[in-house]
Amino acid sequence: QVQLVESGGGLVQPGGSLTLSCAASGSIFSIDAMNWYRQTPGKERVLVATITSDGNTNYAGSVKGRFTISRDNAKNTVYLQMNSLEPEDTAVYYCNSQKRVGGLIYINWGQGTQVTVSS
């Protein structure tokens, strides 16, 4: 079992920046990838950014060039640096982990953190 705890959400003005953190604990051995998703009311949860254990990254087109995902393995923490925030970025942001055990993949989710971009 992997436990994920997000932090860093809040209210920010358009054009501002926020950094989200996701701290992993528990059975963190052999986590292959960590992801950030976001979800707004009435819509499905969508993938925002991915980082693999070897450091490769991928971003949704809507955030590419504005958001950066990174990992600190010593702290078992994943970050999402969000710049040039827009009202359309308002959502609950969720951290997600993918872990291999015996050739199977296990998925874990954090509780989510609210990001609101508004004047």
LUMTOR-462816 format. One line per field, with one value per residue: residue in three letters; x, y, z of N, C-alpha, C in turn. Coordinates in steps of 0.05 Angstrom, whole numbers, plus 5000, padded with zeros to 4 digits. Layout:
# LUMTOR-462816
type = c(ALA_...) $
n.X = c(X_...) $
n.Y = c(Y_...) $
n.Z = c(Z_...) $
ca.X = c(X_...) $
ca.Y = c(Y_...) $
ca.Z = c(Z_...) $
c.X = c(X_...) $
c.Y = c(Y_...) $
c.Z = c(Z_...) $
***
This chain:
# LUMTOR-462816
type = c(GLN_VAL_GLN_LEU_VAL_GLU_SER_GLY_GLY_GLY_LEU_VAL_GLN_PRO_GLY_GLY_SER_LEU_THR_LEU_SER_CYS_ALA_ALA_SER_GLY_SER_ILE_PHE_SER_ILE_ASP_ALA_MET_ASN_TRP_TYR_ARG_GLN_THR_PRO_GLY_LYS_GLU_ARG_VAL_LEU_VAL_ALA_THR_ILE_THR_SER_ASP_GLY_ASN_THR_ASN_TYR_ALA_GLY_SER_VAL_LYS_GLY_ARG_PHE_THR_ILE_SER_ARG_ASP_ASN_ALA_LYS_ASN_THR_VAL_TYR_LEU_GLN_MET_ASN_SER_LEU_GLU_PRO_GLU_ASP_THR_ALA_VAL_TYR_TYR_CYS_ASN_SER_GLN_LYS_ARG_VAL_GLY_GLY_LEU_ILE_TYR_ILE_ASN_TRP_GLY_GLN_GLY_THR_GLN_VAL_THR_VAL_SER_SER) $
n.X = c(5017_5011_5015_4993_5001_4978_4997_4998_4961_4913_4889_4901_4921_4905_4958_4995_5035_5041_5065_5056_5059_5072_5076_5101_5090_5096_5092_5134_5172_5197_5163_5141_5123_5099_5043_5006_4939_4878_4813_4750_4684_4633_4663_4709_4766_4829_4893_4950_5007_5065_5117_5170_5207_5258_5263_5239_5191_5123_5071_5005_4976_4951_4979_5032_5095_5082_5075_5115_5138_5170_5216_5239_5276_5302_5270_5223_5183_5141_5134_5095_5105_5073_5063_5044_4988_4920_4849_4823_4854_4835_4818_4811_4870_4903_4949_4981_5004_5041_5056_5096_5086_5104_5099_5050_5011_4998_4954_4952_4921_4923_4890_4875_4881_4858_4860_4851_4843_4835_4813) $
n.Y = c(4976_5044_5108_5173_5241_5303_5373_5445_5471_5524_5592_5633_5689_5704_5691_5682_5638_5571_5518_5450_5395_5325_5276_5212_5151_5089_5028_5042_5022_5006_5040_5060_5103_5170_5213_5273_5290_5326_5351_5378_5400_5358_5339_5291_5262_5284_5273_5309_5314_5272_5233_5189_5134_5138_5191_5213_5257_5279_5320_5347_5380_5429_5450_5449_5479_5514_5486_5445_5382_5346_5304_5286_5239_5225_5249_5225_5251_5285_5340_5393_5447_5505_5554_5619_5617_5605_5620_5575_5534_5521_5472_5408_5379_5318_5271_5213_5146_5093_5027_4969_4902_4837_4833_4856_4917_4967_5018_5080_5135_5203_5248_5294_5364_5430_5478_5544_5593_5658_5727) $
n.Z = c(5000_4982_5008_4992_4999_4984_4980_4982_4951_4937_4935_4880_4840_4770_4725_4765_4807_4833_4873_4878_4923_4932_4977_4986_5020_5058_5022_4981_4948_4884_4853_4792_4762_4771_4774_4759_4762_4745_4763_4750_4771_4744_4702_4675_4707_4688_4658_4675_4681_4677_4707_4702_4733_4714_4702_4657_4627_4614_4587_4589_4532_4545_4588_4577_4576_4615_4663_4707_4723_4775_4813_4878_4899_4947_4985_4975_4945_4899_4855_4829_4792_4777_4732_4706_4714_4697_4698_4678_4697_4746_4792_4826_4844_4837_4862_4836_4836_4805_4812_4809_4826_4830_4775_4765_4762_4807_4828_4862_4896_4918_4965_4941_4925_4927_4876_4861_4813_4809_4808) $
ca.X = c(5000_5025_4999_5001_4989_4984_4995_5006_4939_4903_4878_4922_4911_4914_4986_5011_5047_5038_5079_5043_5076_5060_5094_5094_5099_5087_5107_5142_5192_5190_5145_5151_5116_5080_5028_4987_4914_4861_4785_4731_4657_4619_4681_4726_4793_4847_4921_4964_5035_5076_5145_5177_5229_5284_5263_5225_5167_5103_5052_4982_4981_4941_4997_5060_5108_5074_5078_5138_5137_5197_5217_5261_5275_5311_5248_5199_5164_5137_5126_5084_5109_5053_5067_5025_4962_4896_4824_4817_4869_4821_4810_4824_4893_4908_4974_4976_5028_5040_5076_5097_5090_5101_5091_5025_5012_4980_4950_4944_4913_4922_4864_4869_4885_4843_4874_4832_4856_4814_4819) $
ca.Y = c(5000_5069_5131_5197_5265_5328_5398_5468_5484_5549_5613_5649_5707_5697_5699_5675_5612_5554_5492_5428_5373_5299_5260_5184_5135_5061_5010_5059_5007_4999_5058_5064_5130_5186_5231_5292_5293_5346_5346_5399_5388_5351_5330_5269_5267_5284_5272_5335_5310_5246_5230_5161_5130_5147_5220_5223_5272_5284_5339_5353_5403_5453_5460_5447_5504_5529_5469_5428_5360_5337_5286_5285_5211_5224_5257_5210_5272_5294_5367_5405_5476_5515_5582_5632_5604_5616_5610_5548_5514_5516_5444_5393_5365_5292_5256_5185_5129_5067_5010_4941_4881_4811_4836_4870_4945_4977_5047_5093_5163_5220_5258_5318_5391_5449_5501_5563_5615_5678_5753) $
ca.Z = c(5000_4981_5016_4979_5011_4969_4994_4967_4937_4948_4917_4867_4819_4743_4720_4787_4808_4856_4872_4892_4932_4937_4993_4985_5043_5057_5005_4959_4932_4856_4840_4765_4752_4787_4756_4769_4749_4756_4758_4756_4774_4720_4682_4683_4716_4665_4664_4671_4678_4685_4710_4706_4752_4701_4698_4633_4633_4593_4596_4572_4515_4557_4608_4568_4576_4639_4687_4708_4743_4783_4835_4896_4909_4974_5002_4966_4940_4872_4855_4804_4791_4759_4727_4687_4719_4685_4711_4668_4712_4771_4794_4847_4834_4850_4857_4829_4834_4791_4825_4800_4846_4818_4747_4764_4767_4827_4827_4887_4893_4941_4971_4925_4936_4911_4865_4850_4800_4808_4818) $
c.X = c(5018_5006_5011_4986_4998_4982_5003_4985_4930_4892_4901_4910_4920_4942_5005_5021_5041_5055_5064_5063_5060_5080_5084_5106_5087_5104_5115_5163_5180_5167_5156_5146_5098_5068_5012_4963_4899_4832_4769_4703_4644_4637_4698_4753_4812_4876_4934_4993_5044_5106_5151_5201_5256_5284_5250_5198_5149_5082_5028_4987_4972_4960_5026_5071_5102_5079_5103_5135_5165_5194_5242_5260_5283_5288_5222_5176_5164_5126_5113_5086_5091_5057_5046_4997_4939_4871_4817_4833_4856_4811_4820_4846_4899_4935_4967_5003_5022_5063_5074_5102_5084_5091_5064_5029_4990_4979_4941_4939_4916_4894_4856_4874_4873_4861_4852_4847_4834_4825_4802) $
c.Y = c(5025_5091_5156_5220_5289_5352_5420_5482_5509_5567_5630_5666_5697_5708_5691_5647_5598_5529_5472_5407_5348_5282_5231_5170_5107_5045_5024_5045_5001_5015_5065_5092_5143_5207_5251_5293_5317_5341_5370_5387_5382_5340_5307_5279_5264_5285_5299_5331_5283_5247_5201_5159_5138_5176_5230_5236_5275_5302_5340_5379_5429_5465_5460_5475_5521_5512_5452_5407_5351_5319_5290_5257_5209_5231_5242_5230_5279_5322_5374_5435_5487_5545_5593_5620_5619_5606_5582_5526_5508_5487_5433_5377_5341_5281_5226_5170_5103_5050_4981_4922_4854_4812_4850_4899_4953_5007_5057_5123_5177_5231_5282_5344_5411_5472_5519_5587_5636_5705_5760) $
c.Z = c(5000_4990_5003_4992_4996_4987_4975_4951_4951_4927_4906_4845_4791_4738_4742_4786_4834_4852_4890_4900_4937_4951_4993_5009_5040_5039_4979_4941_4905_4845_4813_4754_4771_4768_4772_4750_4760_4747_4767_4757_4747_4698_4693_4692_4693_4674_4657_4665_4689_4688_4716_4725_4740_4694_4673_4641_4609_4604_4577_4556_4528_4578_4600_4565_4600_4665_4684_4730_4749_4807_4852_4910_4938_4994_4995_4959_4910_4873_4828_4807_4770_4757_4707_4689_4707_4700_4702_4682_4739_4771_4820_4834_4850_4842_4854_4826_4819_4801_4815_4823_4832_4789_4743_4771_4786_4826_4854_4881_4920_4944_4955_4940_4917_4902_4852_4839_4795_4818_4842) $
***
